[in-house]
Amino acid sequence: MRNMAEISVEKQLEKMRQDWDERAKENARYYVATGNEEWTDDEFFASGERTVAEEILTDMGNICQGKKPGDMRVLEIGCGAGRVTRALAKLFGEVHAVDVSGEMVRLARQATAPFPNAFIYQNNGQDLSVVPELLFDFAFSTIVFQHIPSRRIIENYVRETSRLLRPGALFKFQVQGDSTLKTTPDDTWLGVPFSESQALDMAYRCGFENRYRHGAGEQYFWLWFFKQVPERERR
Ligand SMILES: C[S@@+](CC[C@H](N)C(=O)[O-])C[C@H]1O[C@@H](n2cnc3c(N)ncnc32)[C@H](O)[C@@H]1O
């Protein structure tokens, strides 16, 4: 019998898509934000506004770097049912969001239908090749990498985000920081943990500077990765 430790990346990607499609069909909003089993539209989207208020509006210096939000193009990884995407589309000029689950993408498109500046794509679960090759001013991801059981896939997303961000721009995201939890390569709920040094090494390998960290060792380990500016562009 094949050991689960040997599961291939292809199998992991297929399992992530299937498991999240099933969760979306069963109760998408609950699996997106487990605080409530029966979210109303208003409550669900208000919780996305709260995420933006807490994680973005309090951090506009790092995020906007002098630009007006309305002039900024933003990327979101793992948009789920559009809870945060909708709030991002109210604030920023353009939002491009990906999710591995076709069911989640369908719901996110419904949620953002009133916002013609929101673009939602189903991706393959490991890269951003479905996103147009545009220059992005900010990238965000919340409660997504906590669920990904492979460091290789997470690092691939970080490298891909670096490809699309303009030099100096911020990728603000979370990983799983609690290494005491038992994770397995086929578990698409409990993602692989990162230590501080693993996060720092990943930033360096992917062309970022990890300027701030918050929540190391905890479930919600926030990382501020700024895309490195090439020497010739520094003043
Ligand atoms: C807990 S939900 C959070 C959704 C959204 N970020 C929010 O806060 O409302 C996690 C989302 O990540 C997506 N996801 C999981 N693994 C993914 C992967 N490898 N690539 C892209 N999306 C993924 C799931 O389909 C799901 O929609």
The ligand as a Tripos MOL2 file, in Angstrom:
@<TRIPOS>MOLECULE
LIG
   27    29     1     0     0
SMALL
NO_CHARGES

@<TRIPOS>ATOM
      1 C1        -11.3620   28.9420    4.9080 C.3       1 LIG1
      2 S1        -11.6490   29.4330    3.2420 S.3       1 LIG1
      3 C2        -11.2550   31.1730    3.3180 C.3       1 LIG1
      4 C3        -11.7980   31.9630    2.1560 C.3       1 LIG1
      5 C4        -11.4800   33.4600    2.1770 C.3       1 LIG1
      6 N1        -10.0590   33.6990    2.2020 N.3       1 LIG1
      7 C5        -12.1380   34.1300    3.3490 C.2       1 LIG1
      8 O1        -11.4290   34.4700    4.3150 O.co2     1 LIG1
      9 O2        -13.3350   34.3260    3.3240 O.co2     1 LIG1
     10 C6        -10.2600   28.7210    2.3970 C.3       1 LIG1
     11 C7        -10.3630   28.8580    0.8810 C.3       1 LIG1
     12 O3         -9.0960   28.5010    0.3240 O.3       1 LIG1
     13 C8         -9.3140   27.7730   -0.8520 C.3       1 LIG1
     14 N2         -8.1330   26.9420   -1.0960 N.ar      1 LIG1
     15 C9         -7.7140   25.8690   -0.3850 C.ar      1 LIG1
     16 N3         -6.6010   25.3690   -0.9360 N.ar      1 LIG1
     17 C10        -6.3220   26.1510   -2.0120 C.ar      1 LIG1
     18 C11        -5.2970   26.1400   -2.9930 C.ar      1 LIG1
     19 N4         -4.3400   25.2210   -2.9830 N.pl3     1 LIG1
     20 N5         -5.3080   27.0930   -3.9400 N.ar      1 LIG1
     21 C12        -6.2910   28.0320   -3.9800 C.ar      1 LIG1
     22 N6         -7.2940   28.0780   -3.0930 N.ar      1 LIG1
     23 C13        -7.3030   27.1550   -2.1090 C.ar      1 LIG1
     24 C14       -10.5580   26.9530   -0.5660 C.3       1 LIG1
     25 O4        -11.1990   26.5070   -1.7460 O.3       1 LIG1
     26 C15       -11.3960   27.9440    0.2280 C.3       1 LIG1
     27 O5        -12.2300   28.6750   -0.6180 O.3       1 LIG1
@<TRIPOS>BOND
     1     1     2 1
     2     2     3 1
     3     2    10 1
     4     3     4 1
     5     4     5 1
     6     5     6 1
     7     5     7 1
     8     7     8 2
     9     7     9 1
    10    10    11 1
    11    11    12 1
    12    11    26 1
    13    12    13 1
    14    13    14 1
    15    13    24 1
    16    14    15 ar
    17    14    23 ar
    18    15    16 ar
    19    16    17 ar
    20    17    18 ar
    21    17    23 ar
    22    18    19 1
    23    18    20 ar
    24    20    21 ar
    25    21    22 ar
    26    22    23 ar
    27    24    25 1
    28    24    26 1
    29    26    27 1
@<TRIPOS>SUBSTRUCTURE
     1 LIG1         1 GROUP 0 **** ****
